[in-house]
Amino acid sequence: MATTKPGAKPANPRFSSGPCAKRPGWSLENLKGAALGRSHRSKAGKAKLKQAIDLTRQVLRVPADYRIGIVPASDTGAVEMALWSLLGPRGVDVAAWESFSADWVTDVVKQLKLADARTFTAPFGELPDLSQINFDNDFVFAWNGTTAGVRVPNADFIPADRKGLAICDATSAAFAQNLDFAKLDVTTYSWQKVMGGEAAHGMLILSPRAVERLESYAPAWPLPKIFRLTSKGKLIEGIFEGDTINTPSLLCVEDYIDTLTWATSIGGLDALMGRCDASARVVADWVARTPWIDHLAKNPATRSNTGVCLVFTDEGAAKSAEEKAALARKMVALIEAEGAGYDFGAYRDAPSGFRIWCGATVEASDVAILTQWLDWAYAEATAAVAA
C-alpha cells in the first residue's frame, strides 16, 4: 500500500458515472459541423438526426428490422415512454437490483397500478432469481445495474419463444456489453453514459414485436405528447427517421455523432467493449491485492465493466457502517482536492464505498493511476483517525 503521494495524476481525472468522461481527443472544435441555428425540422437538421440513428445501428449492430428513435428526457424518458405505451395487455414481471430499476417498479406498481404485476428484487451486489420470471408476461429489467455494479451476464435466460415483451433499460450497458437484440423487444439508453455524450436525449430501440404491440393496443390511461409513438393506430415512422417528438439540441446531436465516428475509427463495438473490460480489469487486479477493499458484486460473472462498485471489507480500519461512510467521504475529498480524481464516490443509496466509471471513453492507464491515489488516500485517512 502506497504511503507516499503518487507522482502522477490521471490525464483525465473524470470518473463520473454520468455525465461521463468525453472521448479521448475530444474538443469543442470537433463539433464545428453542428447544424446550429437551424430547425431540427429542416433538411440539415433532419440529416444530422438521421446520421445519428444510422451510426447507432452500425456501431451497436442493431438488426435492420428494428426501429431506432431519439426521444426526450434521456434514458428515463425512453424507459417511461415504453412502459406507459406498451404495458397493460399482459401481466408484467419487473426485476430490480439497484436504484434506477427500482424506479421502474414504482412506475409499474404505484403509477400505472397494474394489477397483474410481480416484482423480483435483490439487495445491492446481487441478482434476483431470474429463473422465476414468467415470460408469458411482459418483463422489465436493467441489463446493467448502474448503482450496484451488477449486470446480467447474457440474455440466455430470456426464451426466444416468449409471449410477452422484454423491455430492457440498457443505459450503462449499451456500447460496453454485448446486448442480444434477438432477446430484447425494447432497448433504451442515454448518450451520456458509455459514449460520454451530453445529457437530455434518450434512445429507444424497438423490435418488430414491440411495434406490433404499439399498433394493436391502446393504453387505458392518457399519454402525454412526448410519450406518443402512434397516430390513428399506426407507428409514427418519422420518429425513427429523425423527426423527433420535441426539439433536440443539435449541438448534443453533433457530439453524439462525433463519438460514434470515433468508435468506428477505433474498431467499433468490439473495441469499445475491450476498452471497458481493460479498465475494469485494472480495478479487479487492484482489489485482488488490496485487503481493505472488495467488489460490491461478489459473483465475477455478474460484475459490471462500466460502473465498478467497491465496498470496504471488515479487514480494514473502518468496521461499522458509519465509519466506512466517513472513510469513503474523506478519501474522495482528499483525492478531489489533489485533482487526481472526481465523482467516484458510491451512489447515495448504495453501500458506502466507491463507484469507478470504466466506460469506453475512460483510459485504463488513468484508472490504474487512480488506484494508486486510493491507496494513498486510505493511508492518509486512516493515519489521521489513528492519530
C-alpha positions as CSV (number, residue, x, y, z in Angstrom):
1,M,0.0,0.0,0.0
2,A,1.4,3.4,-1.0
3,T,2.0,5.8,1.9
4,T,3.7,8.5,-0.2
5,K,1.8,10.7,-2.6
6,P,1.8,9.3,-6.2
7,G,3.9,11.2,-8.6
8,A,1.4,11.1,-11.5
9,K,-2.2,12.1,-11.9
10,P,-4.7,10.7,-14.4
11,A,-4.5,12.5,-17.7
12,N,-8.3,12.7,-17.4
13,P,-9.4,12.6,-13.8
14,R,-13.1,12.4,-14.5
15,F,-14.6,9.1,-13.3
16,S,-18.3,10.2,-13.0
17,S,-20.9,7.6,-13.9
18,G,-23.0,10.2,-15.8
19,P,-22.3,12.5,-17.4
20,C,-19.2,10.5,-18.2
21,A,-15.8,11.4,-19.5
22,K,-15.5,12.7,-23.0
23,R,-13.8,10.5,-25.5
24,P,-10.0,10.6,-25.9
25,G,-9.0,13.6,-28.1
26,W,-12.4,15.4,-27.7
27,S,-12.6,19.1,-28.1
28,L,-15.3,21.7,-28.9
29,E,-13.6,22.1,-32.3
30,N,-14.8,18.6,-33.2
31,L,-18.4,20.0,-33.1
32,K,-17.9,22.8,-35.6
33,G,-20.1,21.0,-38.1
34,A,-23.1,21.2,-35.9
35,A,-26.3,22.5,-37.6
36,L,-26.6,25.3,-35.0
37,G,-29.3,27.8,-35.6
38,R,-31.1,25.5,-37.9
39,S,-34.5,24.0,-37.3
40,H,-34.4,20.3,-36.4
41,R,-37.2,20.0,-39.0
42,S,-35.0,21.5,-41.7
43,K,-33.3,19.3,-44.2
44,A,-29.9,19.9,-42.5
45,G,-31.3,19.2,-39.0
46,K,-33.1,16.0,-40.1
47,A,-30.0,14.8,-41.9
48,K,-28.0,15.1,-38.6
49,L,-30.6,13.3,-36.6
50,K,-30.8,10.5,-39.3
51,Q,-27.0,10.3,-39.3
52,A,-27.0,9.7,-35.5
53,I,-29.6,7.0,-35.9
54,D,-27.7,5.3,-38.8
55,L,-24.4,5.3,-36.9
56,T,-26.1,3.9,-33.8
57,R,-27.4,1.0,-35.9
58,Q,-23.9,0.4,-37.4
59,V,-21.9,0.6,-34.1
60,L,-24.4,-1.3,-31.9
61,R,-25.2,-3.8,-34.6
62,V,-29.0,-3.3,-34.3
63,P,-31.0,-5.6,-36.6
64,A,-32.2,-4.0,-39.8
65,D,-35.9,-4.5,-38.9
66,Y,-35.6,-2.8,-35.5
67,R,-36.6,0.9,-35.2
68,I,-34.3,3.4,-33.6
69,G,-35.6,6.7,-32.3
70,I,-34.2,9.7,-30.5
71,V,-36.6,10.7,-27.7
72,P,-36.8,13.3,-24.9
73,A,-35.6,13.1,-21.3
74,S,-32.6,10.8,-21.5
75,D,-32.9,7.1,-20.6
76,T,-35.5,7.8,-18.1
77,G,-37.8,9.3,-20.8
78,A,-37.1,6.4,-23.1
79,V,-37.9,3.8,-20.4
80,E,-41.1,5.5,-19.3
81,M,-42.3,6.1,-22.8
82,A,-42.0,2.3,-23.3
83,L,-43.7,1.4,-20.0
84,W,-46.6,3.8,-20.4
85,S,-47.1,3.0,-24.1
86,L,-46.7,-0.8,-24.1
87,L,-47.7,-2.3,-20.7
88,G,-51.2,-3.4,-19.9
89,P,-52.5,-6.2,-22.1
90,R,-50.4,-8.9,-20.3
91,G,-49.2,-9.4,-16.8
92,V,-45.8,-7.9,-16.1
93,D,-42.7,-9.1,-14.2
94,V,-40.2,-6.4,-13.1
95,A,-36.7,-7.2,-11.8
96,A,-34.8,-4.7,-9.7
97,W,-31.5,-4.9,-8.0
98,E,-30.4,-1.3,-7.7
99,S,-31.8,2.3,-7.5
100,F,-32.9,3.0,-11.1
101,S,-34.6,-0.3,-11.8
102,A,-36.4,0.2,-8.5
103,D,-37.9,3.3,-10.1
104,W,-39.5,1.1,-12.8
105,V,-41.1,-1.0,-10.1
106,T,-42.6,2.3,-8.8
107,D,-43.9,3.2,-12.3
108,V,-45.5,-0.2,-12.8
109,V,-46.9,-0.8,-9.3
110,K,-47.7,2.7,-8.0
111,Q,-48.2,4.9,-11.0
112,L,-49.6,2.6,-13.7
113,K,-51.1,0.5,-10.9
114,L,-51.1,-2.7,-13.0
115,A,-53.0,-5.3,-11.1
116,D,-51.2,-8.3,-12.6
117,A,-47.6,-7.2,-11.7
118,R,-44.9,-9.2,-9.9
119,T,-41.7,-7.8,-8.7
120,F,-38.4,-9.6,-8.2
121,T,-35.8,-7.7,-6.2
122,A,-32.4,-8.3,-4.7
123,P,-30.1,-6.3,-2.4
124,F,-27.2,-4.3,-3.8
125,G,-24.5,-6.6,-5.1
126,E,-26.8,-9.5,-6.1
127,L,-29.2,-10.5,-8.9
128,P,-32.7,-11.8,-8.2
129,D,-33.7,-15.3,-9.2
130,L,-34.4,-14.7,-12.9
131,S,-35.4,-18.3,-13.4
132,Q,-38.7,-17.3,-11.7
133,I,-39.7,-14.8,-14.5
134,N,-42.8,-15.8,-16.4
135,F,-42.2,-14.9,-20.0
136,D,-45.8,-15.2,-20.8
137,N,-45.8,-11.8,-19.1
138,D,-44.0,-8.7,-20.2
139,F,-40.6,-8.4,-18.5
140,V,-38.9,-5.1,-17.4
141,F,-35.3,-5.1,-16.3
142,A,-32.0,-3.2,-16.4
143,W,-29.2,-5.0,-18.2
144,N,-26.6,-3.3,-16.0
145,G,-27.4,-2.0,-12.5
146,T,-25.8,1.4,-12.7
147,T,-25.7,2.0,-8.9
148,A,-24.8,-1.6,-7.9
149,G,-22.2,-2.7,-10.4
150,V,-24.2,-5.8,-11.1
151,R,-25.2,-6.9,-14.6
152,V,-26.9,-9.9,-16.3
153,P,-24.0,-11.9,-17.9
154,N,-26.1,-12.5,-21.0
155,A,-29.7,-12.9,-22.2
156,D,-29.7,-16.7,-22.2
157,F,-32.4,-16.6,-19.5
158,I,-34.9,-14.9,-21.9
159,P,-36.6,-17.5,-24.2
160,A,-36.7,-16.9,-27.9
161,D,-40.4,-18.0,-28.0
162,R,-41.5,-15.7,-25.2
163,K,-45.1,-14.4,-25.5
164,G,-44.5,-11.2,-23.6
165,L,-42.2,-8.3,-24.4
166,A,-38.7,-7.9,-22.9
167,I,-38.2,-4.3,-22.0
168,C,-34.5,-3.5,-21.2
169,D,-33.0,-0.4,-19.7
170,A,-29.5,-0.7,-21.1
171,T,-28.2,2.7,-20.3
172,S,-24.8,1.7,-18.8
173,A,-24.6,-1.4,-20.9
174,A,-25.0,-0.2,-24.4
175,F,-21.6,0.0,-26.2
176,A,-19.9,-1.8,-23.3
177,Q,-21.7,-5.2,-23.1
178,N,-22.9,-7.5,-25.8
179,L,-26.6,-6.8,-26.0
180,D,-28.6,-9.7,-27.5
181,F,-31.2,-7.8,-29.5
182,A,-32.9,-11.0,-30.6
183,K,-34.0,-11.4,-26.9
184,L,-34.9,-7.7,-26.4
185,D,-38.1,-6.0,-27.7
186,V,-37.4,-2.6,-26.2
187,T,-33.9,-1.3,-25.5
188,T,-33.1,2.1,-24.1
189,Y,-30.1,4.1,-23.2
190,S,-28.7,7.6,-23.0
191,W,-25.8,9.3,-24.8
192,Q,-24.0,10.5,-21.6
193,K,-23.1,7.0,-20.4
194,V,-20.6,4.8,-22.3
195,M,-20.3,7.2,-25.2
196,G,-19.6,10.2,-23.0
197,G,-22.2,12.3,-24.8
198,E,-24.3,15.1,-23.4
199,A,-27.5,14.8,-21.3
200,A,-31.2,15.1,-22.0
201,H,-31.6,12.7,-25.0
202,G,-32.6,9.1,-24.9
203,M,-32.6,6.3,-27.4
204,L,-35.5,3.9,-27.9
205,I,-34.9,0.7,-30.0
206,L,-38.0,-1.3,-30.9
207,S,-38.3,-4.8,-32.2
208,P,-41.0,-5.8,-34.7
209,R,-42.9,-7.4,-31.8
210,A,-42.9,-4.1,-29.9
211,V,-44.1,-2.3,-33.0
212,E,-46.9,-4.8,-33.4
213,R,-48.0,-4.2,-29.7
214,L,-48.0,-0.4,-30.3
215,E,-50.2,-0.8,-33.3
216,S,-52.6,-3.3,-31.8
217,Y,-53.0,-1.9,-28.3
218,A,-54.2,1.4,-26.9
219,P,-53.5,2.0,-23.1
220,A,-56.4,2.8,-20.9
221,W,-54.6,5.9,-19.5
222,P,-53.9,9.2,-21.3
223,L,-50.5,9.6,-22.8
224,P,-48.7,12.9,-22.8
225,K,-47.4,14.2,-26.1
226,I,-43.8,13.3,-25.5
227,F,-44.9,9.6,-25.0
228,R,-47.0,9.2,-28.1
229,L,-45.5,6.8,-30.6
230,T,-48.6,6.1,-32.7
231,S,-51.2,8.1,-34.6
232,K,-54.5,6.6,-35.6
233,G,-53.3,3.2,-34.6
234,K,-50.1,3.3,-36.7
235,L,-46.5,3.8,-35.7
236,I,-45.2,7.3,-36.3
237,E,-42.4,6.3,-38.6
238,G,-40.9,9.7,-38.7
239,I,-39.7,9.5,-35.1
240,F,-37.4,6.7,-36.2
241,E,-36.1,8.7,-39.2
242,G,-35.0,11.7,-37.2
243,D,-38.3,13.6,-37.0
244,T,-38.1,13.9,-33.2
245,I,-41.2,14.5,-30.9
246,N,-39.7,17.6,-29.4
247,T,-36.8,19.9,-30.1
248,P,-33.4,18.3,-29.6
249,S,-30.1,20.1,-29.1
250,L,-28.3,19.9,-32.4
251,L,-25.0,20.6,-30.5
252,C,-25.6,17.5,-28.5
253,V,-26.5,15.6,-31.6
254,E,-23.2,16.6,-33.2
255,D,-21.4,15.5,-30.1
256,Y,-23.1,12.1,-30.2
257,I,-22.2,11.8,-33.9
258,D,-18.6,12.7,-33.1
259,T,-18.3,9.9,-30.5
260,L,-19.9,7.3,-32.8
261,T,-17.5,8.3,-35.5
262,W,-14.6,7.9,-33.1
263,A,-16.0,4.5,-32.1
264,T,-16.0,3.4,-35.7
265,S,-12.4,4.6,-36.2
266,I,-11.1,2.5,-33.3
267,G,-12.8,-0.7,-34.4
268,G,-16.4,-0.4,-33.5
269,L,-18.3,-2.3,-30.8
270,D,-15.6,-4.9,-30.1
271,A,-13.1,-2.1,-29.4
272,L,-15.5,-0.3,-27.2
273,M,-16.2,-3.4,-25.1
274,G,-12.5,-4.1,-25.0
275,R,-11.7,-0.7,-23.6
276,C,-14.3,-1.2,-20.8
277,D,-13.0,-4.6,-20.0
278,A,-9.4,-3.4,-19.8
279,S,-10.3,-0.6,-17.3
280,A,-12.5,-3.0,-15.2
281,R,-9.6,-5.5,-15.2
282,V,-7.3,-2.8,-13.7
283,V,-9.7,-2.3,-10.8
284,A,-10.2,-6.1,-10.3
285,D,-6.4,-6.6,-10.2
286,W,-6.1,-3.8,-7.6
287,V,-8.9,-5.2,-5.5
288,A,-7.2,-8.7,-5.6
289,R,-4.1,-7.3,-3.9
290,T,-5.8,-4.8,-1.6
291,P,-7.2,-6.4,1.6
292,W,-9.4,-3.4,2.7
293,I,-11.5,-3.2,-0.5
294,D,-13.8,-5.6,-2.4
295,H,-16.3,-5.6,-5.2
296,L,-19.9,-5.0,-4.2
297,A,-20.8,-7.6,-6.8
298,K,-19.4,-10.8,-5.3
299,N,-20.0,-13.0,-8.3
300,P,-17.4,-12.2,-11.0
301,A,-19.9,-13.3,-13.8
302,T,-22.3,-10.5,-12.8
303,R,-19.8,-7.7,-12.3
304,S,-20.2,-4.6,-14.4
305,N,-17.4,-3.5,-16.6
306,T,-18.7,0.1,-16.6
307,G,-19.8,1.3,-13.2
308,V,-17.5,-0.8,-11.0
309,C,-18.8,-0.6,-7.4
310,L,-16.5,-1.2,-4.4
311,V,-17.0,-1.5,-0.7
312,F,-14.7,-1.7,2.3
313,T,-14.0,-5.1,3.9
314,D,-14.0,-5.6,7.6
315,E,-10.2,-6.3,7.4
316,G,-9.6,-2.5,7.1
317,A,-9.6,0.3,9.6
318,A,-13.3,1.0,9.3
319,K,-15.6,-1.5,10.9
320,S,-19.1,0.0,11.3
321,A,-21.3,1.3,8.5
322,E,-20.8,4.9,9.9
323,E,-17.0,4.5,10.0
324,K,-17.0,3.2,6.4
325,A,-19.2,6.0,5.2
326,A,-16.9,8.6,6.9
327,L,-13.8,7.0,5.5
328,A,-15.2,6.9,1.9
329,R,-16.1,10.6,2.1
330,K,-12.7,11.5,3.5
331,M,-10.8,9.6,0.8
332,V,-12.9,11.1,-2.0
333,A,-12.3,14.6,-0.6
334,L,-8.5,14.0,-0.4
335,I,-8.3,12.8,-3.9
336,E,-10.5,15.5,-5.4
337,A,-8.5,18.2,-3.5
338,E,-5.4,16.9,-5.4
339,G,-7.2,17.0,-8.7
340,A,-6.4,13.3,-9.1
341,G,-10.0,12.0,-9.5
342,Y,-13.5,13.4,-9.5
343,D,-17.0,12.0,-8.8
344,F,-16.1,8.4,-8.0
345,G,-17.9,8.0,-4.7
346,A,-20.7,5.4,-4.3
347,Y,-24.2,6.3,-5.3
348,R,-26.1,7.9,-2.4
349,D,-28.5,4.9,-2.0
350,A,-25.7,2.3,-2.3
351,P,-23.4,0.9,0.4
352,S,-20.6,3.2,1.3
353,G,-17.5,3.0,-0.9
354,F,-16.6,3.9,-4.5
355,R,-18.1,3.7,-8.0
356,I,-15.3,4.0,-10.6
357,W,-16.6,4.5,-14.1
358,C,-14.8,2.3,-16.6
359,G,-16.8,3.1,-19.7
360,A,-15.3,3.2,-23.2
361,T,-14.2,6.8,-23.0
362,V,-12.0,6.2,-20.0
363,E,-8.4,5.1,-20.4
364,A,-7.2,2.1,-18.4
365,S,-4.0,3.9,-17.6
366,D,-5.9,6.6,-15.8
367,V,-7.8,4.0,-13.8
368,A,-4.5,2.5,-12.8
369,I,-3.2,5.8,-11.5
370,L,-6.5,6.4,-9.6
371,T,-6.0,3.2,-7.7
372,Q,-2.6,4.5,-6.6
373,W,-4.3,7.6,-5.2
374,L,-6.9,5.4,-3.5
375,D,-4.0,3.6,-1.7
376,W,-2.5,6.9,-0.7
377,A,-5.8,8.4,0.5
378,Y,-6.6,5.3,2.5
379,A,-3.2,5.6,4.3
380,E,-3.7,9.3,4.9
381,A,-7.3,9.0,6.1
382,T,-6.7,6.0,8.4
383,A,-3.5,7.6,9.8
384,A,-5.4,10.7,10.7
385,V,-8.1,8.6,12.5
386,A,-5.4,6.7,14.4
387,A,-3.7,9.9,15.5
